[in-house]
Structure formats: C-alpha cells, structure tokens
C-alpha cells in the first residue's frame, strides 16, 4: 500500500469514528488555495470541526504533529476561510481545528490543535 492509499484508509477510519461518535460529516477532502481539509464535521454540540487526519504506520503519535507546524497551519487557515466563503451558513458557528491520529486500530482525537499557536 502506498502513502496515498494509507492516508485514504486512515481518513475512512476517521469518518467512521466520527459518525460513531455522533458527528455529522459536512465535507471531505475540501481543497482550496493549495491546502486540503480532510474532514469538516459538526460535533454533537453544534461546533464545526475542521479535522486533519494523520495516519501513522511506523513511529509514534508525536511524529504526526511534525507536519502541523505553524507554516502549514497558515495555509490551513486559508482553506478554512475559503470553505466559510463558499458556505456562509457556518460562518457564525463555533469552530475548532482538530486532529485525528490513526495508528492501526487506535484513534486519538486532539481537539483545538491551534490553541496557543502563534502565527
């Protein structure tokens, strides 16, 4: 399995996990301005969650966060803004950026990954 296939399989596991935890999937693989948002979902409390999925084959969970550094987050924010421009009904909702890290059958959910991030 190549890295793209591994990533897609991880995203599918993430979607199933979100659905099982009562999230409503709004969009998958939203691509704009040079960045893709893996999953956009509404949580049971109505918060819109922009979810980055990281699938780990070898290594530790901490390794997944290396790619979520500030320069990538700036592009991610641009993608969120593009989504909100195309979908203004969500603009005034509470929002958060989360990460779902998939390692085998284990899924770890990290909420508000931008908390404290300086851009």
C-alpha positions, -999 to +999 in steps of 0.1 A: +000+000+000+015+034-010+013+065+012-018+079-006-037+047-001-026+046+036-039+081+040-072+074+024-077+043+045-069+064+076-094+090+065-121+064+061-114+051+096-116+087+109-150+092+092-164+060+107-151+070+141-167+105+138-201+090+127-200+065+156-194+094+180-224+113+166-206+138+144-223+149+112-200+149+082-203+181+062-174+177+037-145+155+029-113+165+011-122+202+007-094+216-014-087+253-019-058+277-021-031+250-020-044+231+010-068+203+017-090+200+048-095+163+053-129+163+071-153+191+081-178+178+106-204+191+131-200+177+166-230+168+188-229+202+204-230+220+171-194+231+168-179+229+133-147+209+134-121+211+107-103+178+111-068+169+100-063+132+098-028+117+103-022+080+098+009+065+113+024+033+101+057+034+118+067+058+146+049+075+175+019+097+177+041+127+184+056+122+149+022+131+134+023+166+148+056+175+130+035+183+099+011+205+118+037+233+123+029+270+120+037+274+083+012+246+074-014+260+098-013+293+080-023+275+048-049+255+067-065+288+080-067+299+043-085+267+035-110+273+064-116+308+052-123+296+017-147+270+030-165+297+050-167+320+020-183+291+000-205+281+029-215+312+047-242+294+068-214+282+090-195+315+094-210+324+128-209+290+143-184+280+170-154+264+152-123+243+161-095+227+144-089+191+155-066+162+146-075+125+145-044+104+146-048+068+134-023+041+144-035+007+135-069+004+151-062+031+177-077+065+171-067+095+192-088+127+190-070+160+197-093+190+200-084+226+193-049+219+180-044+256+173-048+266+209-019+288+218-004+287+183+013+319+173+010+327+136 
